[in-house]
Amino acid sequence: MCVRLCVCECECVCVRERKRERERSRSAPGSVFSLRFPVAFSLPRQFRGGPWASATPAPPSCLKTRPPRGPRSCPNSATRDAPCPTPRCAMGDPRRSVLLVLSLLLILLEVGCQKAADKCAHWCPKNSTCVSATSCRCHPGFATFNGDISNSPTELCEDINECVRSTTVLCGKLADCQNVEGSYYCTCNPGYELASGNKMFRNESENTCKDVDECQKIPRLCNSRSICVNTPGSYTCQCLPGFQNKPDNPKLCADEDECSSKTHQCHNSTYCVNTEGTYRCHCHRGWVPKAGFPPYTNSTVCEETSLPPWTPPSGISSQSLSHFFDKVEALRRDFKPATAENTIQKLVKSVDELLDGPGDLETLALPSRHHLATQLLLGLEDTLRTLAETLPGDSLTYVSPGDTELSLMIQEQGNGNVTVGQSHARMLLDWAVATRAGDSGPTVVGILSSKKMQKLLSDASLALDPEKKAELKETHQSPVRGAQLELLSAVNSVFLSNNDTEKLKSPVTIAFSHQPETPGHRQELLCAFWKGGGDKGGHWATTGCWRLGSLNGSTTCQCNHLSSFAILMAHYDVEDPKLALITKVGLVLSLVCLLFCILTFLLVRPIQGSRTTVHLHLCICLFVGSAIFLAGIENQGGQVGLRCRLVAGLLHYWFLAAFCWMSFEGLELYFLVVRVFQGQGLSKRWLYLLGYGVPGLIVAVSAAVNPQGYGRALYCWLDPARGFLWSFLGPVTVIVLFNAVIFVTTVWKLTQKFSEINPDMKKLKKARVLTITALAQLFVLGSTWVFGLFLFDPHSWILSYTFTILNCLQGLFLFLLHCLLNKKVREEYRKWACLVTGNKYSEFASTMSGTSHNQTRALRPSESGM
């Protein structure tokens, strides 16, 4: 709501706008209050000018354009000449008088305020407050040069340093005053702290400063070569024994070289070796610590080295061996460290003379020879290791007149990889592997290569680890029963200062030179090592060694242990030689019997008939199949070629044909017993067609479906992969089951006919004999092939030997069943025997013998039945 005060008809003033004008005028410098008049009138002379004069507004436009006194025309009148009415803002108006009075009161009030403001100074400096028009007071903690009152703008209020005025500020012991702008505080000295944990305090009564144990509060305050020692208000780092402060940085500790400063206490038989923080006393080369004096200590005392004792192996009697050990004992007795190289050469020559010269070592039994080889290799390694540690130089290579080669490398402190080589072998290994644990003396790496050691290691056996056996079994598709070994390289004995070489931290790589040899079928180049012990005195082994590659008479191996190594050519024995011999002899015997059967069925006329035809072709199939089996079942080359596939196909065909002709035996019995009044069985044309056509059809289909199924790496037979073996097992199973059903039916029918009132005993007895013969034939052939399935995958020795025995008796059983047990055949054999010997055959004697036999059987009616 706006209240309007109208002074005259031409000007009305809004109170709200006047209020805003007053607020703006107060912002003028040095003004406390200003007043703007709503009308233009003359101020008193004493109030003209000053801050309020400029704030007085100009008179309204209506006042500026006031018309002159007298009559005037009024624009709004009907007649232009009519006089305008007199305005009501004349001085005699009572409202104007009241307004003037109010204005005067306001002016007087503003003048009073202005005078009050003139009593405070406006020039007070920073950090002070006004107290009068001519002075200012500094804030607490501040003062001028003359005191805390500033009487001039040039007198500034500056900070008071309370810490300088020690008489007024006391922080106490172990503390220090810290000045801040306008104030101060107390802190504990460095290395001390308040018991409360606070950082500052105000006066001595609050002082609880105590020492700080920096060694406990800050772990690892000093470096690893010094220890922390707490002091009042600080700490020190004292160097450990064997260390001293660095000249350029006393706070750091460095190793003190007692050897260079001659402060060590080593015996004159030793020399000083500085180490970090201490030193060691080492024996000179060719010297060893005396008994009772620990090595590598300040109290070590040394004496000259002596060779280790080397005694002959027990249980071996040999003059040449005794002479060798006499030489070794003489070398050991006369040894001096200065003559170490000469002693090494004499020792190697003595070994060559033992192995090369004529002696009685060849007469030793194999276990004794292998045990002697083990002892010689171990003794040489120990003796050469000791001799190498006494050599003054860093390396030695010696080749004896017998082509035995020795390479040595000696270093005091070795690191990284090192290569030791000669003409027979080169070895790459890490020096950390060669160093003896806890020994800082010289480190030795040596290789002794001897071809003459083959004399003692000949005819040694090979022990394969389980992983290698499984690999060979998968490769050759049959378990390996042994190996014939040929030593291609020299025997290389590797020895180090480190005696614990059964499991190295990192493997060593050795390249062996040997005579070039290309492995053949079932042959392999092996990285082998000699392992002593056992009943045999020692053997070759491959555990922990593997071959990386071979090229041009050089084979590279890698091993995780050390011993005496050699490159072997191993010829694996995949098959059992005894079993192979029995198989071949049995097949020859079976072929002879089958040949007699074939001649008998062709030449003996009284037994000619359909059953004889079946027996004849059964024997022919078995004869041809056995001959092919004997000649070509083994795959010598290891590669499945055309020859092997052809042999496998022929065996598949002829053995299937044998089973087909065996099934006709059951048909003949069926027609003879069951369908005796309905015909005489199949004709010869159908027998030939089915007996030779069905196997041919099965083989043709099998070869068309999977021609790669014929032939294996070990035998020329059907490959069991992808179930191809069932192309033979399937038909055989069907034929055996078919014959079994026929024979059961035949026996059942025979039982019924024997129970009749008036049976035909002659025919029944004949049928009974034929049935028993056929059953025996089925058992022999069927059981033989059931066991024969395991011959081509011989995981069981019992089944393999059982098949071999049954296979040997196969032709013999057929000859016994169909020839020797047949009366008519025996008569023909007598005739042939008489013709060969020249005796006259008497049919009467044969007839009488047969009649007497029949009469005898007639007296025993109990034998007429089943």
C-alpha positions, 0 to 999 in steps of 0.5 A: 500500500502506497501512502501519497502526500499531495503537496500540490495538484501537480506533484504527489510523492510516494512514501515508498520511493522516498524510503528507497532514496534515503537508503541509497543516500546512506551509502555515501561516504561519511553520511549517517542520514540524508533527507530528500524533500518532496518539494523544492524549497530553499534550505537555510544557508547553514545547511546549504552544501554538505552531503545532504545538499547533493542528495536533494532532488530537483524540484518537480517539473510542475514547480519549474514550469509554474505559470506567472501570477495573474489571470491565465487561460485554462486548457480544459475550459470551454473558452480558451480565454477563461482564467485558470483556477488558482491551485490549492498549494498556496503557502497559506494552505495548512497542510503545507505548513505541517509538512514544513514543520516535519521537514525541519524536525528531520533536518535537525535530527540528521544534523545531530547524527552527523555530529555524533559520527564526527566523534569516532576516528575513521583511520584506525589501523588493522587489528584495532578498534575505534575508541574516540575521534582521535585514537584507536585501541589495538586488539589483544596480542597486538601493540604499537611501538608506544603501547596499545593505543594508536593516535595516528594512522602511521602507528600500526598495531603489530603482533606481540611475540610473547615467546621473547618475553620469557618473564611473562611466558613459561612453558617449562622444561623440555618444551619450547614457545611457539608464537602465532599472530595475536597469540602463542602456544607451547610444544614439547621439544623434538624427541619428546611428547605430552603424556596425553598425546596432545600436540600443544599446551599454554603454560608450565602447569600443563607441561607433561613432556617425556622422552619418545622411544623412536626405536620402539615406535618406528620399526626398522628405523635403522638399516639392516647393518645397524641397530637402533639405540634410544637417547634422551630426545633422540636416537642413534644407529650403531653399526653391527660388528664387522661394519663401520660408518661410511666416511661420506655418510656417517649415518650409513654402515658399510662392511669392514674388510678385516682382511685388507686392514690386517685385523683378522686372526687367521692361522698362517696355514689359512688365508683370509676371505672377507665376507659381509660383516665378518671374515673366514679362514680358508685352507689353501688348495691342497690343504684340509682342516685338521681334525677337531678344527671346524672349517671356515672359522676364525680358529681353522687350522689346516694340514696337507690333503691326503687321498681318500682310502680306496679298498678292493671290492669284497668277494672278487678274487682277481690278480689283475685287480689286486695289482691295480689296487697296489698301484693305487695305494702307492699313489696314495702313500706318496701323494703331495699336493704339488704333484696332483697333476702327475698323480691324476695321469698315473691313476688314469693310466692304471685304470686303462691297464686294468681294463685293456691288458690281458687278465682274469676279469673276463672270467668273472661272472656277470654280477661280479663284473658289474659290481666291480664296474660300480666300485671302480666308477665310484672310487674314480669319482671320489679320488679325482674330485679330491685331486682336482681340489688340489690343482693350482690352475682353473682347468685341466684336460688329459687324454691317456694313451688308451683314449681315456679323456679327463676334463676338469674345471675349478673355480673359487666362486662360480656363478651362472652357467658353465660348459665343460667339454671334450671329444666324447661329451660336452656338459652345460650346467649351473655353477649353483648345482656344482657347489657343495652346500655350506662350502665356500671352497673351490668348486670342481666339475669333471667328466671322465670318458672311458671306452674301455669300461665297456669291457665290464659293462657288457651284457648288462640289463636295462631297467625301464621305468613304468612311464617308459614301459607304458610308452613302448606298449602304446607304440608297439601295441604289446608289452615289452619283455626286455631289450638287447643293448648295444653300447654306442658311446664311451662311458662318461662319469660326471662328478662335482664338488656337490655329492648330493646329485640324486635330485638336482635343482636344475637339470644338466644338458649333456651332448654325447659323441658316438658312432652313427647308428640309425635305429631300425624296427623296435630299436631306439637310442637311449640316454642311460646311466649306470645304477649299481647295486642289486643281485646283478651288481648293477644295471642300466636305467633311464629314470630321470633322463630323456633324449632331446635329439640326435644328429650325425653321431651326436645325441643330446640328453638332459638329466635331473641327476648325475652318474655315469652315462652312455648312449645305448641302442636298445632292441626291444623284445616285444614277443616272448621267445619261448612262446614264439618257439612253441608257436612255430613248432606247434604250427609245423606239427599241425600242418603235418597232421592236416596234410595226412588228413587231406591225403586220407580223405582224398585216397581212402575210398571206403570213407568217401561221402558228403561228410568226408567232403566237409572234413576234406575242405575243413582241413584244406582251409586250416592247412592254408590258413596255418601256413600263411600264419606261420610265414607272414603273421609277424610285421617285421618292418613295423609299417603296415604295407601292402604285404601285411594287409594282404596277409591279414586279408588271406588269414581273414578269408581262410579262417572264416572258410574253416568255420563255414565248413565246420558249420556243415558238419552240424548240418550233416548231423541234423540231416542224418538224425533229425531229417533222416527220412527227408533227404540226404542234405546239401549237394556238393555244389551248394557246399562249395558255393556256401563254404567258399562264397560266404567268407569271400563276400564277408571279406570283400564287404569288410575291405570295401568298408574299412581297407585300413583295418587290415594290418597292425604294427606288430602283427598282420591281422585285423586292427581292433580299432573302430570295432573292425575285429568283429568282422571276424568275431561276428560270423564265428560267434554265429557259426559256433552258436548255430552248431551248438543249437544243432548238437543240442537238437541232435542229442535230444533226438538221439535220446528219444530214438533210444527210448523207442520200443524197436530202435534201429541200433545200427543207425543210432550207434553210427549217429552217436559216434558222429555226434561225439566226433563233431562235438569234439571237433567243435570244442577243439576248433572253437576253444582254440580260437577263443584263446587265439583272440588273446594272442594278437593282444597278449596281455595275459601270459596264461591265455597266450600259452594256452592258445599256443598249446591248443593250436599245436594240437589242432591238426593232431586232434583232427587227425586223431578224430577223423583218421586214427579212430576210424576203422576203415581208415586204419585198415587202409593204413595197414594196407599202405604200410604193408605195401611200403614194407613189402609184407602181404596184407591178409584180409582174412586175418583182419576179418577174423579180428573184426569178427572176434571183436564183434562177438566180444562186444555182443557178450556185453549188451550193456555197451550197446546203449548210450 
